[in-house]
Amino acid sequence: MDYWLGLDGGGTRTTVCAEDAAGTELARFEVGALNINGERAGAAEEALAEAARELGRRGLPLAGCVSLAVGAAGISNPQARERLTGALAALAFRGELTLAGDQETALAGALEGRPGIALIAGTGSIAYGRSEAGETHRAGGFGHLIDDEGSGYAIGRDMLAAIVRAADGRSRPTALAEPVFRQLGLEPGSLPELVRWVYDPARPKSSVAALAPLLQPACEAGDAAALGIARRAAGALAELAEAVAVRLGLGRGELAPLGSVLLRCAPVRDAFAERLAERLPQLRLTAASRDAASGAVLLARRALPAAAGGGEGAPC
């Protein structure tokens, strides 16, 4: 049986989704991280092989896939693309292959292929849009060292900065300190321990981003530092959205807010909605209809529509 396949490759897991010619979901499961540009050699190949094995167990051999789309961060790297293409060929995939950034699959799934903008604020931050004419533009997403404002990482970093500023007298005490020290398992108020934690060379940026959920309780308590961080994050995210909307003429279109910061941190989400209403009053906030794995399947269908797939039993 011919089928269309989408992979949403994340840093910790990969979601696999298969659909038939009618758009009926045939399979959905998770495998290991795709980690295209990760430090561990062979991680992407292992994830693809794991996906192929599970598909085979479900009666969907990879040889029957007529079109496959993979969405992942860093996929524009030519070496990464070559690795993926080679790994899939070794697994007997002979269909149409689409390699896309994870922001592309997120947008496709969120708006079910309609023009508009996806604003993603998780560990990092990026806005990506597609116009009615098919033009695309991205804003942000250039990494935590020079960008990613409004992200979970940026919020966590700003919380840590607020704590040290309050401790040395540059600002007033903040309610952020106690829960942060507790979550990190550090001696309360110990700046040397906090600094060692921050500058540990093995510390992943996700550990800093994991502090972001502590922002909301402090905002609800009226903490000035926390409220300021929420406002800055909201302003940065509004800038991302505005940059894409203006470039693509989508000021009257749709925007899907995605990622843990926009979906789970009410102070940032609400402040962002207010900023957006001020700057782009006709841009509509739309809840995501489907996830990025479904978006990847949609891109696979766009590359090879069902009518061109050959039908039941056609050779691949």
Phi, psi and omega in degrees: 000133175289143174209164181248141189230139176232138177236126174255101186270114179252179181283342180241336180203164178235127178265131182246132180224130179238140178226152176271186185297333181274356181089010177281132180288124181263329182201148174208125181199174180240146173232188182293174182295139177287318173041059185302317181253021181289167183285332183279115181295138175086359182297317181295316180297321179295318180296318179295318179296320178297318178297317180297319179296316181293320176299317179299320178296334180265013178077024181233071179301145184300335178296340179271357180278118182274337180206132183229134175237134178243126175247126181199154175291144176077012185285348178285347177298120183303322180293322179295318179297319179295319179298314181296315180300316179294319181295319180291321178298321179293340180264013175077019174281128182231010184272195178284135182240129176239126177247124187224156173293154181296336177290331179290316179290326178297316179295315181300317179288316184299316183253012178051042175088355180285155174298152179153199186230139168250126176249113186250123178228091176242236173299320174247189179215143179198148171242137181220135182222159175224131182274174177301327181277359179091003176287145181233156176204144175237151173228133180082193179080026184258020173096159189288341181284326183236356186208217179064029176296144181083357181276173175299322178297312182298321178295313178299317178299316180293328176295316178297319178297320179297324181294314182289327178294320178291323183292325182263006173094005179282343177212175182286159177304148182235143178289355180287333189299306187301309180293329179292311178301321181294314181296325181278353180070031182256159176298128183307128176079002183277100178295320178303318179294319180296316180296319177298319179298313183297317188264012172299120184298341179270001184285116178284153181296337178297333178292324176289317179298331181293348177280341187305322179300342179284351182291318187300312179301322179292323176296317180295334177277359178082018181294126185296318181296316180295316179297322178295320178296317179298318180295318179295318179297316179298318179296319179295319179291323176296323177298318178300311181298317182295320181300317180287317181299317181292315182299322186258003181065040183253025182298342177247020183262209182244148174228126177258114176282129184227160177096157188299326182295313183281334184267337187236349181252094186302318181301320178288314181301313183292319179293324177297314180300321178294315179297318182294321179295328178288318186274319184225074188297340182259004176276122187267132173279127185232128177293142181299134179279319183220168183269181185291330177295318175295324176297323177296320177299319179300319177294324177296320178292323179296324179288326179215091181302157184304323181297336180264358186285347175101345178080180184300127173079004181289151178291150181267000000 
